[in-house]
Amino acid sequence: MEFKLISIASFIAFYGCYFVKMFHQKRQGIQTDQIGKGKVGFAKFVEITMKIAAVLVFAAGLISILIGTSQGLTAVRVIGAVLSVVGTIIFIAAVWTMRDSWRAGVSKTDKTELVTNGIYQMSRNPAFLGFDLLYIGTLLIFFNWILCIITVFAVIMYHLQIVSVEEEFLLAAFGNKYLQYKKKVCRYIGRKR
């Protein structure tokens, strides 16, 4: 029962942050959801497929939590709970640090800042890291093969979004400033020497 409570609390905090931020930005006239908008070719395919993966992993994760069956070792489930909570905290810190530069997907028309402070000093993509940790944690707590396949699919799509869409956009938008940042901070976690 405690695993269900931890997972439900993580989902509520994670998606509560996501939707509160989206609502707040909408009130300011900012279109947060830029997924697939104004893109063509492979970039559009990646963003749309990533969005589908995000919906699928949310649904599979929520169903897995509500059903709550797992034969996993308690130690593995505890690790999963820790990862879920840490992922949620990282995601909230990322959204908070981005302030009004935060978007779901990239927008070539909105002018935003290159955010390199706060949690972005330790990860170039903490929001994606938060997503990954939340869902890997959920998988470890409530392991089933459907959730496993969908989680792997979502993690791959988030990674493709980063390397095929976001990094190209940031390089085009911020040039050398982004290259210097990329040299200092790892894609997911850690600083480079």
C-alpha positions as CSV (number, residue, x, y, z in Angstrom):
1,M,0.0,0.0,0.0
2,E,2.8,2.4,0.8
3,F,4.2,1.9,-2.7
4,K,0.9,2.9,-4.2
5,L,0.8,6.1,-2.0
6,I,4.3,7.1,-3.0
7,S,3.6,6.5,-6.7
8,I,0.3,8.3,-6.6
9,A,1.9,11.3,-4.7
10,S,4.7,11.4,-7.3
11,F,2.3,11.4,-10.2
12,I,0.1,14.1,-8.6
13,A,3.2,16.3,-7.9
14,F,4.8,15.7,-11.3
15,Y,1.7,16.3,-13.4
16,G,0.3,18.9,-11.1
17,C,3.5,20.9,-11.7
18,Y,3.2,20.3,-15.4
19,F,-0.4,21.5,-15.7
20,V,-0.1,24.3,-13.2
21,K,2.8,25.7,-15.2
22,M,1.0,25.3,-18.5
23,F,-2.1,27.1,-17.1
24,H,0.1,29.9,-15.6
25,Q,1.8,30.4,-18.9
26,K,-1.4,30.3,-20.9
27,R,-2.7,33.2,-18.6
28,Q,0.4,35.1,-19.7
29,G,-0.3,34.5,-23.4
30,I,2.5,31.8,-23.7
31,Q,1.7,28.7,-25.7
32,T,3.5,26.0,-23.6
33,D,2.7,23.0,-25.8
34,Q,4.8,23.4,-28.9
35,I,5.0,19.6,-29.7
36,G,4.8,19.1,-33.4
37,K,3.8,22.7,-34.1
38,G,5.7,24.4,-37.0
39,K,7.9,21.4,-37.7
40,V,8.3,19.2,-40.7
41,G,10.0,15.9,-41.5
42,F,11.9,14.0,-38.9
43,A,11.6,16.7,-36.2
44,K,7.8,16.6,-36.5
45,F,7.8,12.8,-36.5
46,V,9.9,12.7,-33.4
47,E,7.9,15.2,-31.5
48,I,4.5,13.6,-32.3
49,T,5.8,10.1,-31.6
50,M,7.3,11.4,-28.3
51,K,3.9,12.9,-27.3
52,I,2.2,9.6,-28.1
53,A,4.8,7.8,-26.0
54,A,4.3,10.2,-23.1
55,V,0.5,9.6,-23.1
56,L,1.0,5.8,-23.3
57,V,3.6,5.7,-20.5
58,F,1.4,7.9,-18.3
59,A,-1.7,5.6,-18.9
60,A,0.3,2.4,-18.5
61,G,2.0,3.7,-15.4
62,L,-1.3,4.9,-13.8
63,I,-3.0,1.6,-14.6
64,S,-0.1,-0.3,-13.1
65,I,-0.3,1.8,-10.0
66,L,-4.0,1.3,-9.6
67,I,-3.9,-2.4,-10.2
68,G,-0.8,-2.5,-8.0
69,T,0.3,-6.0,-8.6
70,S,4.0,-6.8,-8.5
71,Q,6.0,-9.8,-7.5
72,G,9.2,-7.8,-7.5
73,L,11.7,-7.9,-4.6
74,T,11.1,-5.3,-1.9
75,A,14.6,-3.8,-2.4
76,V,13.9,-3.3,-6.1
77,R,10.6,-1.7,-5.3
78,V,12.2,0.6,-2.7
79,I,14.8,1.7,-5.4
80,G,11.9,2.4,-7.7
81,A,10.1,4.5,-5.1
82,V,13.3,6.5,-4.5
83,L,13.8,7.0,-8.3
84,S,10.2,8.1,-8.7
85,V,10.4,10.7,-5.9
86,V,13.8,12.0,-7.1
87,G,12.6,12.2,-10.7
88,T,9.6,14.2,-9.6
89,I,11.8,16.6,-7.6
90,I,14.2,17.0,-10.5
91,F,11.3,17.7,-12.9
92,I,9.8,20.4,-10.6
93,A,13.2,22.0,-10.1
94,A,13.7,22.1,-13.9
95,V,10.3,23.7,-14.6
96,W,10.9,26.2,-11.7
97,T,14.3,27.1,-13.0
98,M,13.2,27.6,-16.6
99,R,10.5,30.1,-15.5
100,D,8.8,31.4,-18.7
101,S,11.4,29.8,-21.0
102,W,9.9,26.4,-20.4
103,R,8.1,24.7,-23.3
104,A,6.9,21.2,-24.1
105,G,8.7,20.9,-27.5
106,V,10.7,23.6,-29.2
107,S,9.3,26.8,-30.6
108,K,11.3,28.6,-33.3
109,T,9.0,31.7,-33.0
110,D,9.1,32.2,-29.2
111,K,12.2,34.1,-27.9
112,T,13.5,32.3,-24.8
113,E,16.7,32.4,-22.8
114,L,19.3,29.7,-22.6
115,V,18.9,28.6,-19.0
116,T,22.2,27.4,-17.5
117,N,21.7,28.1,-13.8
118,G,20.2,26.1,-10.9
119,I,19.6,22.4,-11.8
120,Y,20.8,23.2,-15.3
121,Q,24.3,23.5,-14.0
122,M,24.2,19.7,-13.4
123,S,22.0,18.5,-16.3
124,R,21.3,20.0,-19.7
125,N,18.0,18.1,-19.7
126,P,16.7,17.7,-16.2
127,A,13.0,17.7,-17.2
128,F,13.6,14.7,-19.4
129,L,15.8,13.1,-16.7
130,G,12.8,13.6,-14.3
131,F,10.4,11.9,-16.8
132,D,12.8,9.0,-17.2
133,L,13.4,8.5,-13.5
134,L,9.7,8.7,-12.7
135,Y,8.8,6.1,-15.2
136,I,11.7,3.8,-14.6
137,G,10.9,4.0,-10.9
138,T,7.2,3.2,-11.5
139,L,8.4,0.2,-13.6
140,L,10.6,-1.1,-10.8
141,I,7.7,-0.8,-8.3
142,F,4.9,-2.2,-10.5
143,F,6.8,-4.3,-13.0
144,N,4.8,-5.8,-15.9
145,W,5.9,-6.4,-19.5
146,I,3.5,-3.9,-21.0
147,L,4.7,-1.2,-18.8
148,C,8.3,-2.2,-19.5
149,I,7.9,-2.0,-23.3
150,I,6.1,1.3,-23.1
151,T,8.7,2.8,-20.7
152,V,11.6,1.7,-22.9
153,F,9.7,3.2,-25.9
154,A,9.1,6.5,-24.0
155,V,12.7,6.8,-22.8
156,I,14.0,6.2,-26.4
157,M,11.6,8.9,-27.8
158,Y,12.6,11.4,-25.1
159,H,16.2,10.8,-26.0
160,L,15.5,11.2,-29.7
161,Q,13.7,14.5,-28.9
162,I,16.8,15.7,-27.2
163,V,19.4,14.7,-29.7
164,S,17.4,15.2,-32.9
165,V,15.3,18.2,-32.2
166,E,16.2,20.1,-29.0
167,E,20.0,20.1,-29.4
168,E,19.8,21.2,-33.0
169,F,17.4,24.0,-32.1
170,L,19.6,25.2,-29.2
171,L,22.7,25.3,-31.4
172,A,20.8,27.3,-34.1
173,A,19.3,29.7,-31.5
174,F,22.2,30.2,-29.2
175,G,25.3,29.2,-31.2
176,N,28.6,29.4,-29.3
177,K,26.9,30.1,-26.0
178,Y,25.2,26.7,-26.2
179,L,28.4,25.0,-27.4
180,Q,30.2,26.4,-24.3
181,Y,27.4,25.2,-22.1
182,K,27.4,21.8,-23.8
183,K,31.2,21.5,-23.1
184,K,30.6,22.0,-19.3
185,V,27.4,20.1,-18.5
186,C,26.4,16.5,-19.4
187,R,23.3,15.7,-21.3
188,Y,21.6,14.0,-18.4
189,I,23.7,14.3,-15.2
190,G,27.1,15.6,-14.2
191,R,29.6,18.3,-15.1
192,K,32.5,17.8,-17.5
193,R,36.0,18.8,-16.6
